[in-house]
């Protein structure tokens, strides 16, 4: 596996000026599973195949657990995006953060 590197700060350059353009888009498909309900028993797969997860209601919500849930996925995605954007801005302004 090649060594991992953070994205270049030049990714921020598209956010200058009056117009903003897309950097990246992603697509996922969700099937309803046994309960015929994506929230309760779904399977989520990304179009590139790198994401393939079973969705399950957590026990605290009356489900069996045993899989992730949309709240965990949202929290992970939001946190990763926010940290990445913050890190790019900090790097551009020579501020050290982890």
Buried (B, 14 or more C-beta within 10 A) or exposed (E): EEEEEEEEBEBBEEEEEEEEEEEEEEEEEBEBBEEEEBBBBBBBBEEEEEEEBEBBBBEEEEBEEEBBBBEEBEEEEEEEEEEEEEBBEBBEEEEEEE
